Amino acid sequence: MLTVEELEELQNISIDQMDPNTLVDLNSIRVDTSQPKEKRIKMLLESGINPYFFRVGNMKIKVAYSNTGKTLSDIIENLVEKAEI
C-alpha cells in the first residue's frame, strides 16, 4: 500500500513530468461499484496504482480529489446541464 508520504509526492508531480507509457490506462481499470466508497479507495491504494495520474490512449490525465461527496458522474451531469442552458 502507498504511504502518506508517497501519496503526497505523487500528488505534487507535474503532469508534464509523466510519461504516458508508465501510466495505467483508465480503460483497463474495473471498479466494483457494489462495494462502499471506503473499500474501493482502499483497494486502489493497495493496488499500488498511482491514484493521481492515468491515461486514456496517449492522453495523460491528472486527477484531484475532494470531500464534497459528489461522484464524477454527478459532476459531468452538472456540466452537461449547464452547457444546455
Residue pairs with C-beta under 8 A, 6 or more apart in sequence:
1 45
1 46
1 48
2 10
2 45
2 48
2 51
7 45
7 51
10 50
10 51
10 52
10 53
11 52
13 52
13 53
15 53
15 60
15 62
18 53
18 60
18 62
20 55
20 58
20 59
20 60
23 50
23 53
23 54
23 55
23 60
24 49
24 50
24 54
24 55
25 54
25 55
25 56
25 57
26 54
26 55
26 56
26 61
27 56
29 49
29 54
31 40
32 40
32 43
33 40
35 43
44 51
45 51
51 63
51 65
52 62
52 63
52 64
53 60
53 61
53 62
53 63
54 60
54 61
54 63
55 61
